[in-house]
């Protein structure tokens, strides 16, 4: 009859509601924990809260690069100084940056006829990383440099060879001189799947240069610590031609960053001339991790006289992952939610059957 209470049905319904009330908070808590684990495992330089993006090229076009007064990227530095003739190439804004966003594409000159053979050197100053030309933003950017725990940038090596990379930061000292910094030993490479390892360093006169393996895609991560290259805690090492005593000079601070340049070098002989390099997301980090997964690195062989021909990297294979990829964690989250949901459903069905008997 309409409106009549059915005890068995009411009891079953109440049991279901009770079960759902007890389990739903647990399900929500598990889901939040798993999502938090997924977020924490993201590589440095990728969407970390509190980071400061110095240059992501999103508003850039080809009119803003390639000249000495360009606001985004200067023309390639060309040193006509025997025997270190810098070959160059071309640059353009591309849609092949991080996650398909805009980036800066560097295309080597594969047919260089300069005196030092086929070693291509592409070195450009990125004007907005230190607000070199923009006085209206310089204070904001320098404050970000002063407060940051680290620095990272995205690299995609679409060539057939390992390439030499020299991230160069110049700092204004109080006496009117500058200090040139390169990569220190705590520099890390982080692939897009979260795999983290120490890069090979170029030995000899450019020992603050690292190798980017062929087909690498990910981030170079440096701690914002100034020191000598050989110190394992150093993220930025004094360049070999500099006086190491400068690190103790007045003004030797990231708050006094003068300008930043990126330098890539590779031997092009015999390579497919369709290869290129993309850089993007030059970012100051609130957290400079990940830390080295081991306490050593194997320096690559290189000609100490200054040849820029890249040698094979040994670290690109057999690298030790220190974080779980986002894809794997997402799969774990989905699987966990499905299993929990199935358990809840089974509990409800069994409870309903029990109440109707």
Secondary structure, 3 states (H helix, E strand, C coil): CCCCCCHHHHHHHHHHHHHHHHHHHHHHHHHHHHHHHHHHCCCCCCCCCCCEEEECCCCCCHHHECCCCCCCECCCCCCCCCCCCCCCEEEEEECCCHHHCCEEEEEECCCCCCCCCCEEEEEEEECCCCCCCCHHHHHHHHHHHHHCCEEEEEEEEECCCCEEEEEEEEEECCCCCEEEEEECCCCEEEECCCCEEECCEECHHHCCCEEECCCCEEEEEEECCEECCCCCCCCEEECCCCCHHHHHCCCCCHHHEEEEEEEEEEECCCCCCCCEEEEEEEEEECCCCCCCCCCCCCCECCCCCCCCCCCCCCCCCCCCCCCCCHHHHHHHHHHHHHHHHHHHHHHHHHHHHHHHC
